[in-house]
Amino acid sequence: MRIRASHILVKTEEEAQKLYEEIQNGADFAELAQEHSLCPSKRDGGDLNYFGKGMMVKPFEEAAFALKKGEVSAPVETQFGWHLIKLTDIKD
């Protein structure tokens, strides 16, 4: 199975939580990614394209694969910082 996800990468849990709340209140994930993400994927609205298990760091992978299509994760910490992850598609 492969999934397609987008993410927003920020430095602090506080910033990630603030953005998470904005998304829960209807803010556009891709627009927030373009404005706030530290990852080069921000130019694509945070899109990471399709990936399988073993391709991302463990905490990110576990959170991403636990989501339902269209769902956004609560903040997830990795060695890169804090992520919000949106699952956009699933391929079996």
ROBAGU-770781 format. One line per 2 residues: number of its first residue (from 0); their letters; for each residue x, y, z of N, C-alpha, C, O. Coordinates in steps of 0.05 Angstrom, whole numbers, plus 5000, padded with zeros to 4 digits. Example, Ala and Ser with C-alpha at 12.3 -4.5 7.8 and 13.67 -1.06 7.14 Angstrom:
ROBAGU-770781
0> AS> 5264,4886,5156,5246,4910,5156,5264,4934,5156,5285,4934,5169  5257,4955,5142,5273,4979,5143,5258,5001,5157,5268,5023,5161
***
This chain:
ROBAGU-770781
0> MR> 5017,4976,5000,5000,5000,5000,5018,5025,5000,5038,5026,5014  5009,5045,4984,5023,5070,4984,5002,5092,4990,4979,5090,4983
2> IR> 5012,5113,5003,4994,5135,5009,5005,5161,4998,5030,5163,4993  4988,5180,4994,4997,5207,4986,4989,5225,5009,4967,5225,5019
4> AS> 5009,5241,5017,5004,5259,5039,5017,5286,5034,5036,5289,5018  5006,5306,5048,5018,5333,5048,5026,5338,5077,5014,5326,5095
6> HI> 5045,5356,5081,5051,5363,5109,5060,5392,5111,5067,5405,5091  5058,5402,5135,5069,5428,5143,5090,5423,5164,5084,5409,5184
8> LV> 5114,5433,5160,5136,5429,5179,5142,5456,5192,5148,5476,5179  5141,5457,5219,5148,5481,5234,5167,5474,5257,5172,5450,5262
10> KT> 5178,5494,5270,5199,5489,5290,5187,5482,5317,5199,5465,5332  5164,5493,5325,5154,5489,5352,5127,5475,5353,5111,5477,5335
12> EE> 5122,5462,5376,5096,5449,5380,5075,5470,5381,5052,5466,5372  5081,5493,5393,5061,5515,5395,5052,5524,5368,5028,5528,5363
14> EA> 5071,5528,5350,5063,5537,5323,5047,5515,5309,5027,5521,5295  5055,5490,5311,5040,5468,5299,5012,5467,5310,4993,5463,5295
16> QK> 5009,5470,5336,4982,5469,5349,4965,5492,5339,4941,5488,5334  4976,5516,5336,4961,5539,5326,4951,5534,5298,4928,5540,5292
18> LY> 4969,5523,5280,4961,5517,5253,4940,5495,5252,4921,5496,5236  4943,5475,5269,4924,5453,5271,4896,5464,5277,4876,5456,5265
20> EE> 4895,5483,5296,4869,5494,5304,4857,5511,5281,4833,5510,5276  4874,5525,5266,4865,5540,5243,4853,5521,5222,4832,5527,5210
22> IQ> 4866,5499,5217,4856,5479,5198,4829,5467,5207,4811,5464,5191  4827,5461,5233,4802,5450,5244,4780,5470,5241,4756,5463,5240
24> NG> 4786,5496,5240,4766,5517,5237,4762,5526,5208,4750,5546,5202  4773,5509,5189,4767,5514,5161,4788,5526,5144,4784,5531,5120
26> AD> 4812,5533,5155,4834,5544,5139,4843,5524,5119,4842,5499,5124  4853,5533,5096,4862,5516,5075,4890,5505,5081,4909,5520,5085
28> FA> 4893,5478,5081,4918,5465,5088,4941,5474,5070,4962,5481,5079  4936,5473,5044,4957,5480,5024,4966,5509,5027,4990,5514,5025
30> EL> 4947,5527,5032,4955,5555,5035,4972,5558,5060,4992,5573,5060  4965,5545,5082,4981,5547,5106,5008,5535,5102,5028,5545,5113
32> AQ> 5010,5513,5087,5036,5501,5081,5053,5520,5066,5077,5523,5072  5042,5533,5046,5058,5553,5030,5068,5576,5047,5090,5586,5043
34> EH> 5052,5584,5066,5059,5607,5083,5078,5600,5106,5095,5616,5113  5075,5576,5117,5089,5570,5142,5109,5547,5142,5128,5547,5158
36> SL> 5107,5528,5123,5124,5505,5124,5153,5511,5119,5159,5528,5102  5171,5497,5133,5199,5499,5129,5210,5480,5108,5233,5480,5101
38> CP> 5192,5462,5098,5200,5442,5079,5198,5453,5050,5180,5468,5045  5217,5445,5032,5214,5454,5004,5188,5446,4991,5179,5458,4972
40> SK> 5174,5426,5002,5148,5417,4991,5127,5439,4994,5105,5437,4982  5133,5460,5009,5113,5481,5013,5105,5494,4986,5082,5503,4984
42> RD> 5123,5494,4967,5115,5506,4941,5093,5490,4927,5079,5501,4910  5090,5465,4935,5069,5448,4924,5046,5445,4945,5031,5425,4944
44> GG> 5044,5464,4963,5023,5462,4983,5028,5440,5004,5010,5431,5017  5054,5432,5006,5062,5411,5025,5060,5383,5014,5066,5364,5028
46> DL> 5053,5380,4989,5049,5353,4977,5076,5338,4976,5096,5347,4965  5075,5313,4987,5098,5296,4987,5096,5273,4966,5113,5256,4965
48> NY> 5074,5274,4951,5069,5253,4931,5064,5226,4945,5060,5225,4970  5066,5204,4930,5061,5178,4942,5086,5166,4954,5108,5170,4945
50> FG> 5082,5152,4976,5104,5138,4989,5093,5113,5003,5070,5111,5010  5111,5094,5007,5104,5069,5021,5117,5069,5048,5131,5087,5056
52> KG> 5112,5047,5062,5124,5044,5089,5154,5041,5086,5164,5029,5066  5169,5052,5105,5198,5051,5105,5211,5074,5090,5236,5076,5089
54> MM> 5195,5093,5079,5206,5115,5064,5208,5141,5080,5222,5160,5072  5194,5142,5102,5193,5166,5119,5203,5158,5147,5203,5135,5155
56> VK> 5211,5178,5163,5219,5172,5191,5196,5161,5206,5173,5167,5200  5202,5143,5225,5181,5127,5239,5158,5143,5250,5135,5136,5244
58> PF> 5162,5164,5266,5138,5178,5278,5120,5189,5256,5095,5189,5258  5132,5200,5234,5117,5211,5212,5101,5189,5198,5077,5192,5193
60> EE> 5115,5167,5192,5102,5144,5178,5079,5134,5195,5057,5129,5184  5083,5129,5220,5061,5118,5237,5037,5136,5237,5014,5127,5235
62> AA> 5041,5162,5240,5019,5181,5240,5005,5182,5213,4981,5182,5212  5021,5183,5191,5009,5185,5164,4992,5161,5158,4970,5163,5147
64> FA> 5003,5137,5163,4988,5112,5156,4964,5107,5174,4947,5090,5168  4962,5121,5197,4939,5118,5215,4916,5136,5207,4893,5133,5217
66> LK> 4920,5155,5189,4899,5174,5181,4880,5161,5161,4886,5142,5147  4856,5173,5160,4836,5167,5139,4839,5188,5118,4849,5210,5123
68> KG> 4831,5182,5093,4833,5201,5071,4819,5227,5078,4796,5227,5087  4834,5249,5075,4823,5275,5080,4828,5285,5109,4823,5309,5115
70> EV> 4837,5267,5126,4841,5274,5154,4869,5287,5158,4888,5282,5143  4870,5305,5178,4895,5318,5186,4903,5309,5214,4887,5309,5232
72> SA> 4929,5303,5217,4939,5294,5242,4942,5317,5262,4944,5340,5254  4941,5310,5287,4950,5328,5308,4980,5331,5304,4992,5316,5289
74> PV> 4993,5351,5317,5022,5355,5313,5038,5329,5319,5033,5316,5340  5058,5323,5302,5075,5300,5305,5104,5310,5305,5112,5325,5288
76> ET> 5119,5301,5325,5147,5309,5328,5166,5289,5315,5164,5265,5319  5185,5299,5299,5207,5283,5288,5233,5299,5293,5232,5320,5305
78> QF> 5255,5287,5284,5280,5302,5288,5282,5327,5271,5299,5344,5275  5263,5330,5252,5263,5354,5235,5247,5377,5246,5250,5400,5238
80> GW> 5229,5371,5265,5212,5391,5277,5184,5379,5281,5181,5356,5287  5164,5396,5279,5136,5388,5284,5121,5389,5258,5122,5408,5242
82> HL> 5106,5367,5252,5091,5364,5227,5061,5363,5233,5052,5353,5253  5046,5374,5214,5018,5368,5210,5016,5353,5184,5028,5361,5164
84> IK> 5002,5330,5185,5002,5313,5161,4973,5310,5152,4955,5305,5168  4969,5313,5126,4942,5309,5114,4944,5286,5094,4960,5287,5076
86> LT> 4928,5266,5098,4927,5243,5080,4908,5251,5057,4885,5256,5061  4919,5250,5033,4904,5259,5009,4895,5236,4991,4876,5239,4976
88> DI> 4909,5213,4992,4901,5190,4975,4913,5164,4986,4934,5165,5000  4901,5142,4978,4911,5116,4986,4910,5098,4960,4890,5097,4946
90> KD> 4932,5084,4955,4933,5064,4933,4940,5037,4945,4960,5035,4959  4924,5017,4940,4929,4991,4950,4951,4977,4933,4958,4954,4939
***
